[in-house]
Amino acid sequence: MKLLIIEDDINLASTLARRLTKQGFICEVAHNQSDALLTARKLLPDFVLLDMKLGDDNGLALIKPLRSLLSQAHIVLLTGFASIATAVEAMRLGANDYLTKPVDMATLLKALNTEPVASASNVIGDAVMSPERLEWEHIQQVLHSNNGNVSVTARQLNMHRRTLQRKLQKKPVQQ
């Protein structure tokens, strides 16, 4: 069982590779889009773990090329910024599963051991985020993309700056 891990966080990628190797997978790691496509052509993996944020790039853009290259591979999208919109988009582009970080090993193994023709009914997995948590994650993602600029983030979210500041002062809601 060959597995390609596409993750820009070098520490997380090596941890995943080490743990999944113990589970019987032959793991290769790529840290950016071009290396991912080259490694996929060379390895022809049965499974792909794909991070949604690859530095400044979006992992969603890799799903179609990976799917055309590896039509039978089981593609699992991993993200720290989960949303219903990205889950639907990932499935529409050809991903087989969608998991939020941090993901426990049991959930990850369950997703990887699913047959490649698995149904799309388990889009978000076992842990469904509350609307409040989804809002918090989305705000953090937009704030991060604006390099912490609250005014620009508030404009993009169509929200008053003071309202955004109050939301940012609150602790993140638990799932």
Salt bridges, closest charged atoms under 4 A:
GLU7 OE1 - LYS101 NZ 3.00
ASP51 OD1 - LYS101 NZ 2.94
GLU89 OE2 - ARG92 NH2 2.69
ASP126 OD2 - LYS110 NZ 3.90
GLU135 OE2 - LYS167 NZ 2.96
GLU137 OE2 - ARG133 NH2 2.69
